[in-house]
Amino acid sequence: MHRFFIEPDNVKGDKIHIYGGDVNHMKNVLRMKVGEQLEVCDSSGMVYVCKIEKYDDDCEKNQTGGGKIKHKKDSATLAIEDSRQSDSELPSKIYLFQGLPKSDKMELIIQKSVELGVHEVIPVATARVIVKLDEKKATKKIERWSGISESAAKQSGRSYIPEIKPIMSLDQALKYSNEIGIDVVLIPYELAEGIDGTKNIIKNIKNGQSIGVFIGPEGGFDKTEVEEATKSGAVPVSLGKRILRTETAGLTILSILMYEISS
């Protein structure tokens, strides 16, 4: 069944109203007809099973332009048939602070981390990051990555679209982590002690505690960056004796966390 995302205020009694691009996707891409069923999720974790009641073309008139159409806004009215609280989200919110990788690796990282249950992805420009993005390019990248997050959330049955935050420096990322009060912050580092310590740290994470994971770029973290993160409360952990690529390291620890904290 196709899945779409809305905000809670789109729900009016036993009806749901959808506007804009999603309506075009329903009508012209999926070619969904009136009477067909679909699922709708809101950001509060509710999932609604609905059927399409009608499509509308809402045209605003330009009052000073001789009645010409100013713009056209497609909408769809859905009738709610059933509702439930989603059980697809992890009991803990996981924040992935990802050092910017080369080429299109970030797209893969976002897609797979969303499938694994990440709550939010924060791109981080660290000392050894090779990719340099100006403000215009960064904005376009965030838009692209946000679309990938939405697609992955739909595909994997999430009830929430993980947000892709603007690119931050490491200092900004550490400050953000403290501001939002992340309970446990982990930083995989090749010089950290053995994996037994990592196992103990993860097993001691309590149900519902938020988790931050800092992953370095291709060149890894500079030693001073790890020291800075540690002073800020991050705990260096090992992922084993092998050196993992940046796109592998984050997905590895996310997979471990998903297994350990799943209810």
Backbone torsions as a table, in degrees:
resi	resn	phi	psi	omega
1	MET	NA	134.7	-179.1
2	HIS	-67.8	146.2	-176.3
3	ARG	-125.1	137.2	177.2
4	PHE	-129.8	160.7	-177.5
5	PHE	-117.8	141.2	179.4
6	ILE	-138.5	176.4	169.2
7	GLU	-98.5	154.0	-177.6
8	PRO	-55.0	-30.5	-178.0
9	ASP	-75.6	-2.6	171.9
10	ASN	-78.0	-12.1	179.4
11	VAL	-90.1	121.2	179.2
12	LYS	-125.9	97.2	-179.1
13	GLY	65.7	-121.3	179.7
14	ASP	-100.1	17.9	179.3
15	LYS	-123.4	152.4	172.8
16	ILE	-127.3	136.3	-179.8
17	HIS	-113.0	128.1	178.7
18	ILE	-117.8	141.7	-175.5
19	TYR	-130.1	161.5	167.2
20	GLY	72.7	-136.8	-171.4
21	GLY	-59.7	-35.4	179.6
22	ASP	-64.0	-35.6	179.0
23	VAL	-66.9	-43.1	176.9
24	ASN	-60.1	-39.8	179.3
25	HIS	-64.8	-41.6	179.5
26	MET	-63.8	-47.7	-173.2
27	LYS	-76.3	-47.3	-166.6
28	ASN	-103.7	-20.6	178.5
29	VAL	-99.8	-55.8	179.2
30	LEU	-80.7	-18.2	-179.4
31	ARG	54.1	47.0	178.6
32	MET	-78.5	137.0	-176.8
33	LYS	-101.3	159.8	173.1
34	VAL	-56.5	132.1	-178.1
35	GLY	101.1	-16.7	178.5
36	GLU	-74.2	152.2	-179.6
37	GLN	-93.6	152.3	174.3
38	LEU	-155.9	165.9	175.4
39	GLU	-107.9	143.4	179.0
40	VAL	-129.3	131.8	179.4
41	CYS	-116.8	140.7	173.2
42	ASP	-108.9	169.3	-174.1
43	SER	-72.6	-4.5	177.7
44	SER	-91.2	-3.4	178.2
45	GLY	99.2	5.5	177.1
46	MET	-84.7	141.4	176.3
47	VAL	-119.1	128.6	-178.7
48	TYR	-116.5	131.5	169.5
49	VAL	-93.2	122.7	-173.4
50	CYS	-131.3	166.6	167.5
51	LYS	-125.3	149.1	-179.4
52	ILE	-73.0	121.7	-179.7
53	GLU	-91.4	-42.3	178.1
54	LYS	-167.6	157.6	170.7
55	TYR	-107.9	145.2	177.1
56	ASP	-132.9	143.6	169.0
57	ASP	-105.4	108.4	-176.5
58	ASP	-95.8	106.4	-177.4
59	CYS	-106.2	122.4	175.4
60	GLU	-87.5	137.4	179.8
61	LYS	-92.8	141.9	174.0
62	ASN	-83.9	106.7	-172.7
63	GLN	-66.8	-23.4	-178.1
64	THR	-103.5	4.9	-175.1
65	GLY	-117.6	32.0	175.5
66	GLY	71.8	27.9	176.2
67	GLY	79.9	12.4	179.2
68	LYS	-71.5	151.5	179.2
69	ILE	-69.9	125.3	177.4
70	LYS	-81.6	-49.7	172.7
71	HIS	-159.2	165.3	-176.0
72	LYS	-122.2	131.3	-177.4
73	LYS	-127.6	109.1	178.9
74	ASP	-73.1	147.2	176.5
75	SER	-145.2	159.3	176.4
76	ALA	-135.5	139.1	175.1
77	THR	-106.2	127.0	-179.2
78	LEU	-113.9	141.5	175.9
79	ALA	-98.7	125.4	-178.6
80	ILE	-76.9	126.4	178.0
81	GLU	-104.5	-28.7	-179.5
82	ASP	-159.6	157.9	177.3
83	SER	-147.8	154.1	178.8
84	ARG	-158.5	161.1	173.1
85	GLN	-81.9	132.4	-177.8
86	SER	-67.0	143.4	174.3
87	ASP	-116.2	19.3	-175.1
88	SER	-91.7	-9.1	-177.5
89	GLU	-93.8	149.8	177.7
90	LEU	-71.6	153.1	179.8
91	PRO	-71.6	-14.7	177.8
92	SER	-119.4	142.1	176.0
93	LYS	-84.5	126.7	-179.7
94	ILE	-110.9	127.0	179.9
95	TYR	-109.0	120.0	179.7
96	LEU	-99.3	113.7	175.5
97	PHE	-97.6	101.0	-169.7
98	GLN	-105.6	118.7	172.3
99	GLY	-60.8	134.8	-174.1
100	LEU	-61.7	120.8	177.6
101	PRO	-92.5	172.3	178.1
102	LYS	-78.0	164.9	174.8
103	SER	48.8	-134.6	-174.2
104	ASP	-102.7	21.5	-178.6
105	LYS	-61.4	-32.0	-178.4
106	MET	-62.7	-33.2	179.2
107	GLU	-63.1	-44.4	177.5
108	LEU	-63.7	-44.2	-178.8
109	ILE	-59.9	-45.2	-179.4
110	ILE	-65.5	-47.0	-179.0
111	GLN	-56.9	-49.6	-175.4
112	LYS	-75.0	-34.4	178.6
113	SER	-68.3	-34.1	175.5
114	VAL	-65.7	-42.7	176.8
115	GLU	-60.3	-33.5	-177.9
116	LEU	-83.1	-6.0	172.0
117	GLY	107.3	12.3	-179.3
118	VAL	-60.1	145.8	-179.9
119	HIS	-89.0	-34.7	-175.5
120	GLU	-157.0	144.7	176.5
121	VAL	-118.4	128.5	-179.5
122	ILE	-118.0	107.4	176.8
123	PRO	-69.6	135.0	-175.7
124	VAL	-125.6	129.7	176.5
125	ALA	-94.2	101.0	-179.0
126	THR	-97.0	-179.9	-174.3
127	ALA	-61.7	-35.7	-175.1
128	ARG	-98.5	11.7	176.1
129	VAL	-66.4	130.7	-179.7
130	ILE	-87.1	-35.9	-177.1
131	VAL	-73.4	128.3	176.7
132	LYS	-119.4	119.2	-177.1
133	LEU	-117.2	129.8	172.5
134	ASP	-78.0	175.2	-173.3
135	GLU	-60.3	-40.9	-179.1
136	LYS	-65.6	-46.3	179.5
137	LYS	-66.4	-37.5	179.7
138	ALA	-63.2	-41.8	179.7
139	THR	-62.1	-43.2	178.8
140	LYS	-65.7	-37.8	178.1
141	LYS	-63.2	-44.3	-179.7
142	ILE	-61.3	-41.2	177.5
143	GLU	-61.6	-45.0	178.9
144	ARG	-62.3	-47.3	-178.7
145	TRP	-65.7	-35.3	178.2
146	SER	-64.8	-38.2	176.1
147	GLY	-64.7	-37.6	177.6
148	ILE	-66.4	-39.8	177.5
149	SER	-61.0	-44.1	179.6
150	GLU	-63.5	-45.1	179.6
151	SER	-61.8	-42.2	180.0
152	ALA	-67.1	-36.3	178.4
153	ALA	-65.1	-41.0	177.9
154	LYS	-65.5	-46.2	-176.7
155	GLN	-63.0	-37.8	-173.3
156	SER	-93.5	3.0	176.2
157	GLY	77.3	25.3	177.0
158	ARG	-70.5	155.1	175.2
159	SER	-101.9	6.8	-173.6
160	TYR	-148.4	139.6	176.0
161	ILE	-94.6	111.7	178.7
162	PRO	-59.2	134.3	-179.2
163	GLU	-79.6	141.0	172.6
164	ILE	-103.2	111.8	-175.4
165	LYS	-77.7	162.1	173.6
166	PRO	-61.8	155.5	-179.7
167	ILE	-63.8	133.5	-179.2
168	MET	-121.6	156.5	167.3
169	SER	-76.4	168.2	178.7
170	LEU	-61.9	-41.6	178.0
171	ASP	-58.8	-45.3	179.1
172	GLN	-63.8	-39.7	-178.9
173	ALA	-65.9	-42.6	178.5
174	LEU	-65.4	-39.6	177.3
175	LYS	-64.4	-42.7	178.6
176	TYR	-61.9	-43.1	178.9
177	SER	-57.3	-42.4	179.4
178	ASN	-71.9	-37.5	-178.5
179	GLU	-63.2	-39.9	-178.1
180	ILE	-88.5	-1.6	171.9
181	GLY	72.3	44.1	177.0
182	ILE	-65.2	132.1	-173.2
183	ASP	-74.4	-44.5	-176.7
184	VAL	-128.8	123.0	-179.7
185	VAL	-118.0	122.8	-177.3
186	LEU	-114.6	141.7	176.8
187	ILE	-133.2	96.3	176.9
188	PRO	-57.4	130.2	-174.1
189	TYR	-148.0	132.6	-173.2
190	GLU	-64.4	-19.6	179.9
191	LEU	-97.8	5.9	177.9
192	ALA	-72.0	162.8	-179.6
193	GLU	-65.6	173.2	-171.7
194	GLY	-56.4	168.2	-172.3
195	ILE	-70.1	-18.6	177.1
196	ASP	-60.8	-38.8	177.0
197	GLY	-63.8	-38.6	177.5
198	THR	-62.3	-43.3	179.7
199	LYS	-59.4	-43.7	-178.9
200	ASN	-65.3	-41.8	179.4
201	ILE	-61.1	-46.5	-177.5
202	ILE	-68.4	-39.5	179.6
203	LYS	-65.3	-25.9	-178.8
204	ASN	-88.6	0.0	175.7
205	ILE	-70.3	125.6	-176.2
206	LYS	-82.0	150.0	179.4
207	ASN	-57.1	125.1	178.9
208	GLY	96.4	-13.0	177.4
209	GLN	-69.6	138.9	176.9
210	SER	-79.7	150.3	-173.7
211	ILE	-131.8	131.7	173.3
212	GLY	-110.6	138.8	179.2
213	VAL	-127.2	120.0	177.8
214	PHE	-101.4	121.7	-179.0
215	ILE	-118.0	130.4	179.4
216	GLY	-77.3	166.0	176.9
217	PRO	-77.8	-165.4	-177.9
218	GLU	-53.7	-40.8	-178.1
219	GLY	-82.6	0.2	-178.9
220	GLY	77.2	-177.4	177.0
221	PHE	-84.4	143.7	168.1
222	ASP	-70.5	147.8	-177.9
223	LYS	-56.0	-38.8	-179.8
224	THR	-66.9	-30.1	177.9
225	GLU	-69.0	-40.0	177.6
226	VAL	-64.8	-40.4	177.7
227	GLU	-62.9	-41.6	178.1
228	GLU	-63.0	-44.4	179.8
229	ALA	-64.8	-38.8	179.7
230	THR	-64.4	-42.3	177.4
231	LYS	-61.5	-29.8	-179.3
232	SER	-82.7	-4.8	176.9
233	GLY	114.6	-2.8	179.1
234	ALA	-74.7	149.4	-179.7
235	VAL	-111.6	116.5	176.2
236	PRO	-65.7	134.0	179.5
237	VAL	-132.3	158.2	177.8
238	SER	-104.1	144.3	174.0
239	LEU	-109.9	19.6	178.6
240	GLY	117.5	-175.5	-173.7
241	LYS	-85.8	-9.6	-179.7
242	ARG	-96.5	150.2	176.3
243	ILE	-86.3	119.1	-177.6
244	LEU	-96.3	144.9	173.3
245	ARG	-65.2	159.1	-177.4
246	THR	-60.0	-36.8	-179.4
247	GLU	-75.4	-16.2	178.3
248	THR	-91.1	-39.0	-174.7
249	ALA	-60.3	-49.3	-178.8
250	GLY	-63.4	-44.3	-179.0
251	LEU	-67.5	-31.1	177.5
252	THR	-63.9	-52.1	-176.8
253	ILE	-71.4	-30.9	174.8
254	LEU	-64.7	-39.6	177.9
255	SER	-63.3	-42.6	178.4
256	ILE	-62.4	-45.8	-179.5
257	LEU	-64.4	-42.1	178.7
258	MET	-57.9	-43.6	-179.5
259	TYR	-66.2	-44.4	-174.1
260	GLU	-71.7	-37.5	-172.9
261	ILE	-101.4	-4.6	179.4
262	SER	-60.3	135.1	-178.4
263	SER	-84.4	NA	NA
